[in-house]
Amino acid sequence: MRESRFSFARRPAMHRHMTDANTDLAQLIRTIPDFPKPGIQFRDITTLLLDPAGFATSVARLAAAAPADIDLVAGIEARGFIFSSAMAHQLARGLVLIRKTGKLPGATVGVDYALEYGTDRVEMHADACVPGHKVLLVDDLIATGGTALAAVRLLREAGAEVVGASFVIDLPDLGGADLLRAEGIAVTTLVSYAGH
């Protein structure tokens, strides 16, 4: 079997290193220049997901930083589902799916939010949470914060309290994490990249 150039699973010394608290997960995240358009440095988590120890370490670190008193984990479509599902399992909590419009089969509630050129909408099932639920919001990356803020608004309109937000990657120059903090939400991130 051919070994992936991104996988450390068959390299015992490196595999042991991945469980070390000082490990830099950034080495497992691939950067693809000029995607999806020129000037963008796309941070690709698929290479992190290919590494079992790296993926497990990222989930464990996010779960360890989660507030102890949460009722639910909410994941944002699509890559946020990967980490929120694993965290909900590890924390033994229920999982709320926050999806793009028209993707959920039951009765939904939603909010619209502004994009650079137009608007978008996020939705969840109307019965996904009840007033008073404490929710941890999870996604793979925080950039401008538009989608995360819309998800916060959606959860709050349902009566939930968003007590934290967790992301693998932060692009701090784009300000999204700071916008969440300004809303009174504790933010946890694992890897930061300057620029876009």
For each residue, the residues with C-beta under 8 A, 3 or more apart:
1:
2:
3: 7 10
4: 7 50
5:
6: 28 30 47 50 51
7: 3 4 10 50 51 52
8: 11 14 15 18 28 51 53 54
9: 15 51 52 53
10: 3 7
11: 8 14 15
12: 15 16
13: 16 17
14: 8 11 17 18
15: 8 9 11 12 18 19 53
16: 12 13 19 20
17: 13 14 20 23
18: 8 14 15 23 51 53 54 57
19: 15 16 23 53 57
20: 16 17 23
21:
22:
23: 17 18 19 20 57
24: 27 191
25: 28 29 48 54 57 58 168 190 191
26: 29 191 193
27: 24
28: 6 8 25 47 48 51 54
29: 25 26 43 44 45 47 48 168 169 191
30: 6 43 44 46 47
31: 41 42 43 44 193
32: 35 41 42 44
33: 40 41 42
34: 37 38 39 40
35: 32 40 42
36: 40 42
37: 34 40
38: 34
39: 34 196
40: 33 34 35 36 37 196
41: 31 32 33 193 195 196
42: 31 32 33 35 36
43: 29 30 31 141 169 171 193
44: 29 30 31 32 47
45: 29 48 49 79 140 141 168 169
46: 30 49 50
47: 6 28 29 30 44 50 51
48: 25 28 29 45 51 54 55 58 168
49: 45 46 55 82
50: 4 6 7 46 47 55
51: 6 7 8 9 18 28 47 48 54 55
52: 7 9 55 56
53: 8 9 15 18 19 56 57
54: 8 18 25 28 48 51 57 58
55: 48 49 50 51 52 58 59 86
56: 52 53 59 60
57: 18 19 23 25 53 54 60 61
58: 25 48 54 55 61 62 83 168 190
59: 55 56 62 63 83 86 87 90
60: 56 57 63 64 90
61: 57 58 64 65 190
62: 58 59 65 66 83 87 138 166 168 188 190
63: 59 60 66 87 90 91
64: 60 61
65: 61 62 166 188
66: 62 63 70 73 87 91 136 164 166 188
67: 70 134 136 163 164 186
68:
69: 134 163
70: 66 67 73 91 93 134 135 136 163 164
71: 93 94 129 133 134 135
72: 88 93 94 95 96 128 129 133 134 135 136 160
73: 66 70 84 87 88 91 93 94 95 96 135 136 138
74: 84 95 96 97 98 124 129 135 136 137 138 151 155
75: 80 81 82 83 84 85 88 95 96 97 98 138 139
76: 80 81 84 98 122 137 138 139 147 148 151
77: 80 81 97 98 99 100 103 122
78: 81
79: 45 82 83 139 140 141
80: 75 76 77 83 84 98 138 139 140
81: 75 76 77 78 84 85 97
82: 49 75 79 85 86 140
83: 58 59 62 75 79 80 86 87 138 139 140 166 168
84: 73 74 75 76 80 81 87 88 95 138 139
85: 75 81 82 88 89 95
86: 55 59 82 83 89 90
87: 59 62 63 66 73 83 84 90 91 136 138 166
88: 72 73 75 84 85 91 93 94 95
89: 85 86 92
90: 59 60 63 86 87
91: 63 66 70 73 87 88
92: 89
93: 70 71 72 73 88 136
94: 71 72 73 88
95: 72 73 74 75 84 85 88
96: 72 73 74 75 124 125 128 129 135 155
97: 74 75 77 81 104 124 125 128
98: 74 75 76 77 80 122 123 124 151 154
99: 77 103 104 122 123 124
100: 77 103 120 121 122 123
101: 110 120 121 122 123
102: 123
103: 77 99 100 123
104: 97 99 108 123 124 125
105:
106: 125 126 127
107: 125 126 127
108: 104 123 124 125 126
109: 123 124 125 126 154 157 158
110: 101 121 122 123 124 154
111: 121 122 150 153 154 157
112: 119 120 121 150
113: 119 120 121 122 146 147 149 150 153
114: 118 119 146
115: 118 119 120 146
116:
117:
118: 114 115
119: 112 113 114 115
120: 100 101 112 113 115 147 150
121: 100 101 110 111 112 113
122: 76 77 98 99 100 101 110 111 113 147 150 151 154
123: 98 99 100 101 102 103 104 108 109 110 154
124: 74 96 97 98 99 104 108 109 110 128 129 154 155 158
125: 96 97 104 106 107 108 109 128
126: 106 107 108 109 158
127: 106 107 130
128: 72 96 97 124 125 158
129: 71 72 74 96 124 133 135 155 158 159 160
130: 127 133 158 159 160
131: 158 159 160
132: 159 160 161
133: 71 72 129 130 159 160 161
134: 67 69 70 71 72 160 161 163
135: 70 71 72 73 74 96 129 155 160 161 162 163
136: 66 67 70 72 73 74 87 93 162 163 164 165 166
137: 74 76 148 151 152 155 162 164 165 166 185
138: 62 73 74 75 76 80 83 84 87 165 166 167
139: 75 76 79 80 83 84 142 147 148 165 167
140: 45 79 80 82 83 167 168 169
141: 43 45 79 167 168 169 170 171
142: 139 145 148 165 167 169 170 171 176 177 180 187 189
143: 171 174 176 196
144: 174 175 176
145: 142 148 149 174 175 176 177 179 180
146: 113 114 115 149 150 176
147: 76 113 120 122 139 150 151
148: 76 137 139 142 145 151 152 165 176 180
149: 113 145 146 152 153 176 179 180 183
150: 111 112 113 120 122 146 147 153 154
151: 74 76 98 122 137 147 148 154 155
152: 137 148 149 155 156 162 165 180 183 185
153: 111 113 149 150 156 157
154: 98 109 110 111 122 123 124 150 151 157 158
155: 74 96 124 129 135 137 151 152 158 160 162
156: 152 153 159 160 161 162
157: 109 111 153 154
158: 109 124 126 128 129 130 131 154 155
159: 129 130 131 132 133 156
160: 72 129 130 131 132 133 134 135 155 156
161: 132 133 134 135 156
162: 135 136 137 152 155 156 165 183 185
163: 67 69 70 134 135 136 185 186
164: 66 67 70 136 137 185 186 187 188
165: 136 137 138 139 142 148 152 162 180 185 186 187 188
166: 62 65 66 83 87 136 137 138 187 188 189
167: 138 139 140 141 142 170 177 187 188 189 190
168: 25 29 45 48 58 62 83 140 141 189 190 191
169: 29 43 45 140 141 142 189 190 191 192 193
170: 141 142 167 176 177 187 189 191 192 193
171: 43 141 142 143 174 176 192 193 195 196
172: 175 177 178 192 194
173: 194 195 196
174: 143 144 145 171 196
175: 144 145 172 178 179
176: 142 143 144 145 146 148 149 170 171 179 180
177: 142 145 167 170 172 180 181 187 189
178: 172 175 181 182
179: 145 149 175 176 182 183
180: 142 145 148 149 152 165 176 177 183 185 187
181: 177 178 184 185 186 187
182: 178 179
183: 149 152 162 179 180
184: 181
185: 137 152 162 163 164 165 180 181
186: 67 163 164 165 181
187: 142 164 165 166 167 170 177 180 181
188: 62 65 66 164 165 166 167
189: 142 166 167 168 169 170 177 192
190: 25 58 61 62 167 168 169
191: 24 25 26 29 168 169 170
192: 169 170 171 172 189
193: 26 31 41 43 169 170 171
194: 172 173
195: 41 171 173
196: 39 40 41 143 171 173 174
